[in-house]
Amino acid sequence: MNRPDPADPLLGVDADEMRAMLVHEARVHSLPGRELRDQDDGVFLYDPHDADPFWNRFEAVRWPSDTAQFDRRFDELMVRFATLDRRPHVWASPGHDQPDDLAARFLAAGFEDVGSGLMMVLV
């Protein structure tokens, strides 16, 4: 029987609660003139003056699991980052994002997991 690790800081946090936390943090980060685009399937933070990936990211991902539909959204996101001249940067929240294998799909597309902060960046 698999029991949750009581030391896990995300214990008991469901996908809706995680999304609310991510949106809140992104709103805080958007205050000094950055743009926040909250869509039904993700949240995009953009800084027109600072190219640092921390200020230019996509998170709270709720994309379809169907490969063709996922790939269409992926391509649209890559175009958005390119149009804004920003390095693609996605904050993954394993266990909360959709589809469940989101991180694996981004890794397969050339992204790199850059640490325990649950962040990924295209290399």
N, C-alpha and C positions, 0 to 999 in steps of 0.2 A: 504494500500500500504506500503510495506517494503522499507524503504530508508536506505542506508548505513549510519552508524554513522560517521560523518565527523571527529571525534576524533580518529577513528580507524587508527593506523599507517600503516596498510596493505591496506588501501583504494586504489583501482586501481591497485594493484599488482596482475598480473596473475600468473599462475602456472609456466610458463617458466621464468619469472622474479624472482620468489621466488627460483626456482632451481638454477639460476645463482648466487643469493646472498648466498645460502647455500654452493654451490661449492666454491665460492670465500672465504668464511669464513673457510671452511675446508682446502682449500689450504694454507691459512695463518697459520692455526693451524698445518699443516703438515710440516712446514719448519724446525723445529729443530730435524730432524731425524725420524719423524713419517711417516707412510706409508698411502697414499691416494689411494684408489681403486675406480675410477669413472666408474660406470657401467651404462648402459642405464636405468636400473630400480632402481638405488639408488647409494648413495655414502657411502663408508665405510672408516672410519678413524681408524687407529690402531697405538698404541704406544707400541713397543716391550719392553720398559723399565719401563713404568708407567701404572699400571692397573686402574687408575682413570677412571670411565666411561666417563668423559668429553672428554678424549683423545681417547676413544675407543667407536665409535658410528656409527650408520647407519642413514642416513637421505636422504632427497629429494626422497622419496619413490614413485615409479610408478609401482605398482604391478597390476596384473590382478584382476578383481572383482570376477571371477569365483572361487567358494569355493575351489575346488580341486587344481587348479593352484595356488591360494593364499597360501593354506596350504603347498604346495610343496616348495614355495619360503620361507615361514616362517620357515619350518623345516631346509632348507639349511642355513638360516641365524643363527638359533640357533646352528647348528653344527659348523659353522664358529666361532662364539663366543666361544663355548666350546673348539674347537681345539686350539684356541689362548689363552685359559685359561682367558677369559674376561667375565665380567658380561654383559649380553645383555642389550643394551642401544639404544633406538631409539628416534631421534628427530622428532616429528610429526609436520606437518605444516597444520593444519586443513584448508580446503578450497583450498589447493594447492596440497596435496598428492593424490595418487590414490591407492586403491579405496577411494571414498568419506567417507566411514565408517572405514577408517584405524585405527584411534585411538580406536574406539569401539571394533574392532577385537583384537587389542593388549591388551586392558583391559580385554576382555573375556578370553584371553590366560594367564592371570596372571600378566600382567604388571601393574604398578602403575603410575598414572599421578603425577609427582613430582613438579609441579608448573607452574606458568604462563609463564615460558620460553619455553613452548610448548615441553617439554621433557617428556619421559617416560622411566622407567627402570624396568626390571624384578625383582620382589621381591621373 
